[in-house]
């Protein structure tokens, strides 16, 4: 259900422009700047429960205490979304080593 909700809501996201683009570089596998990733996650989200949407089989729920450990192997390697528990705030990660932050317009 996480993946299905993510797929439905991703077309309603308003992306925040970081500079000229909404995409922020964090590095691909082997060179990921995790301090950049984790700082943006901490600044963007306020809650402690998250939904990670990768695909139909690999999506899962995570608590803030374990979030960084659970996503560390995906950053810069897979496309995925991190959603807050209300599916209102989101960060999308792309396998090429970039991410962007947004909110769902309702």
TANORTA-V738917 format. One record per residue. N is the residue number from 1. NEAR is the number of other C-alpha atoms within 8 Angstrom. Layout:
# TANORTA-V738917
((N;NEAR) (N;NEAR))
This chain:
# TANORTA-V738917
((1;4) (2;10) (3;11) (4;8) (5;8) (6;11) (7;8) (8;7) (9;9) (10;8) (11;6) (12;8) (13;10) (14;8) (15;9) (16;8) (17;8) (18;8) (19;5) (20;5) (21;7) (22;11) (23;9) (24;9) (25;7) (26;13) (27;12) (28;13) (29;9) (30;5) (31;6) (32;11) (33;8) (34;8) (35;6) (36;8) (37;9) (38;9) (39;8) (40;8) (41;9) (42;8) (43;7) (44;8) (45;8) (46;6) (47;8) (48;7) (49;10) (50;14) (51;13) (52;13) (53;15) (54;12) (55;8) (56;8) (57;5) (58;7) (59;12) (60;8) (61;8) (62;11) (63;9) (64;10) (65;6) (66;8) (67;10) (68;9) (69;7) (70;8) (71;8) (72;8) (73;7) (74;9) (75;14) (76;15) (77;12) (78;10) (79;10) (80;12) (81;12) (82;11) (83;14) (84;13) (85;9) (86;6) (87;9) (88;10) (89;13) (90;13) (91;12) (92;11) (93;14) (94;13) (95;11) (96;8) (97;15) (98;14) (99;12) (100;12) (101;12) (102;11) (103;10) (104;13) (105;7) (106;3))
